[in-house]
Amino acid sequence: SMLTYGTYLTGCKLVSGKVWCWIMERKSSPLGAIYAEIEKAIEAQLWYAAITIAVALPDICSTLEGAGRTNWQTYKDWFDRNAATRFSNFGKHECYELRCGVMHNGVFQGGVDKRSEFEGVYFLPPGSRILLNDTIMDNIGGRKGPFLIMSVVPFCEAMIAIVKDWEVVHQDDEIVATNMEKLVRVRPEGLPPLIVGL
């Protein structure tokens, strides 16, 4: 009898190597394009765009998990499960109110669901004279707080890292895999076999 041994790696694909061999190459995630958009926005100093995409990530991930249409509860539940331990002061309420502010109404105190203890969240860009991140201030320019001060780049990098960790945990989740195919995205490779190489 002959024994056969093998290795099974999730998230990889076999590609033809140079010299008559096959090599393992990590499959790219559709979420990778979203991470890249955040990084490009940061490089271009488009802070608002970077923050907007970053706070959309919990909605995207909870939808991929099968939540269907998301709401404040699905968003905050996802944040609690995946991001709560990554920040000291920035929590699910701040993230959701920030999301509503940058995507819908332009202000932090968004609607009936105001549960944050903060009067506002202020983002500092790189090169600012003040170096603060995830820090509480009581007063800013005569306005009574408390206010939460965040730095754009560390915040966006943290949100990307959180979602990358989430992807690893859900790499074998069939619901996530099925929903990932439906993810809104730009397809530079076209839609083979119908449309190839745009």
C-alpha positions in Angstrom: 0.0 0.0 0.0 1.2 3.5 -0.7 0.7 6.5 1.6 0.1 9.9 0.2 0.7 13.1 2.2 -0.6 16.5 1.3 -1.0 20.0 2.6 -4.2 22.0 2.5 -3.9 25.7 2.6 -7.0 27.9 2.6 -6.9 31.1 0.7 -4.2 30.0 -1.8 -4.2 28.8 -5.4 -1.7 26.8 -7.4 0.1 28.7 -10.2 2.6 27.5 -12.7 6.1 28.2 -11.5 9.3 28.6 -13.6 11.2 25.3 -13.9 8.5 22.6 -14.1 6.9 23.1 -10.8 3.8 24.5 -9.1 3.9 27.2 -6.5 1.3 28.4 -3.9 0.2 31.9 -4.4 -2.2 33.6 -2.0 -5.6 34.4 -3.6 -6.4 38.1 -3.5 -9.4 39.1 -1.5 -12.0 41.4 -3.0 -11.7 43.4 0.2 -8.0 44.1 -0.9 -9.3 46.7 -3.4 -11.1 48.5 -0.6 -7.9 48.5 1.6 -6.0 49.9 -1.4 -8.5 52.7 -1.8 -8.1 53.7 1.8 -4.3 53.6 1.4 -4.4 55.6 -1.9 -6.7 58.2 -0.2 -4.2 58.6 2.6 -1.3 59.0 0.1 -3.3 61.7 -1.7 -4.2 63.3 1.6 -7.9 62.8 1.0 -8.6 62.4 4.7 -12.4 62.5 4.5 -12.4 59.8 1.8 -10.1 57.6 3.8 -12.2 57.9 7.0 -15.4 57.4 5.1 -14.3 54.1 3.5 -12.8 53.0 6.9 -16.0 53.5 8.8 -17.9 51.6 6.0 -15.9 48.4 6.7 -18.1 47.2 9.6 -21.2 47.5 7.5 -19.5 45.7 4.6 -18.3 42.8 6.9 -21.6 42.4 8.7 -23.4 42.2 5.3 -20.8 39.6 4.2 -21.6 37.6 7.3 -25.2 37.4 6.1 -26.8 40.3 8.1 -28.6 41.4 4.9 -29.4 45.1 5.2 -27.5 46.5 8.1 -28.6 48.9 10.8 -27.1 50.4 13.9 -27.5 47.1 15.8 -25.7 44.9 13.3 -23.0 47.6 12.9 -22.4 47.9 16.6 -22.5 44.1 17.2 -19.9 43.6 14.5 -17.7 46.3 16.1 -18.1 44.7 19.5 -17.0 41.3 18.2 -14.1 42.5 16.1 -12.9 46.0 17.0 -13.7 46.8 20.6 -10.4 45.8 22.0 -8.3 47.7 19.4 -9.1 51.2 20.8 -9.0 52.7 24.2 -11.7 55.4 23.9 -13.1 55.0 20.4 -16.0 52.6 20.6 -19.0 51.2 18.7 -21.1 54.3 19.4 -18.4 56.7 18.1 -17.7 54.6 15.1 -21.4 54.3 14.2 -22.1 58.0 14.7 -19.0 58.9 12.7 -20.2 56.6 9.9 -23.6 58.3 9.9 -21.9 61.7 10.0 -19.5 61.2 7.1 -21.9 59.2 4.9 -25.2 60.9 5.5 -25.7 64.0 7.5 -22.3 65.7 7.9 -22.3 66.0 11.7 -21.1 63.7 14.5 -24.3 63.9 16.6 -26.4 61.9 14.2 -30.1 61.5 15.1 -32.0 59.6 17.7 -29.2 57.1 18.3 -26.8 59.5 20.0 -25.2 57.3 22.6 -21.7 58.5 22.5 -20.4 60.3 25.6 -18.4 62.6 23.3 -19.6 65.9 21.8 -17.5 65.2 18.7 -14.6 63.3 17.2 -11.8 65.3 15.7 -9.2 63.8 13.3 -5.7 65.0 13.0 -3.7 64.5 9.7 -0.1 63.5 9.6 2.3 66.4 10.3 -0.1 68.1 12.7 1.6 70.1 15.5 -0.5 68.1 18.0 0.3 64.4 18.2 -2.7 62.7 19.7 -4.6 59.5 18.9 -7.6 58.0 20.7 -7.3 60.8 23.3 -10.0 62.6 25.3 -10.0 66.4 25.6 -12.4 68.3 27.8 -12.4 71.6 25.9 -11.4 72.7 22.4 -11.4 76.4 21.5 -13.8 77.3 24.2 -16.3 74.5 23.3 -17.2 72.3 26.2 -16.5 68.5 25.6 -15.5 65.9 26.1 -14.1 65.4 22.6 -12.3 62.5 21.2 -9.1 63.2 19.2 -8.0 60.6 16.6 -5.2 60.5 14.1 -6.3 59.8 10.5 -3.6 57.3 9.5 -3.4 55.2 12.7 -7.2 55.0 12.7 -7.5 53.9 9.1 -4.6 51.4 9.5 -6.3 49.9 12.6 -9.6 49.5 10.7 -7.8 47.7 7.9 -6.0 45.4 10.3 -9.2 44.6 12.1 -10.9 43.6 8.9 -7.9 41.6 7.7 -8.1 39.7 11.0 -11.8 39.2 10.5 -11.1 37.8 7.0 -8.7 35.2 8.4 -11.4 34.1 11.0 -14.0 33.8 8.2 -11.9 32.4 5.4 -13.7 29.1 5.4 -17.2 30.6 6.0 -19.4 29.6 3.1 -21.9 32.4 3.7 -19.0 35.0 3.6 -17.5 33.4 0.5 -20.9 33.4 -1.3 -21.6 37.1 -0.4 -18.0 38.1 -1.3 -18.8 37.3 -4.9 -21.6 39.9 -4.7 -19.4 42.6 -3.3 -19.6 45.9 -5.2 -16.2 46.4 -6.8 -14.3 47.7 -9.9 -13.2 44.8 -12.0 -10.0 45.8 -13.9 -9.6 42.2 -15.2 -13.1 42.4 -16.8 -15.8 39.8 -16.5 -14.3 36.7 -18.1 -15.4 35.1 -20.4 -17.8 37.9 -21.4 -15.5 40.9 -21.2 -11.8 40.4 -20.8 -9.0 42.9 -20.0 -10.4 46.4 -19.6 
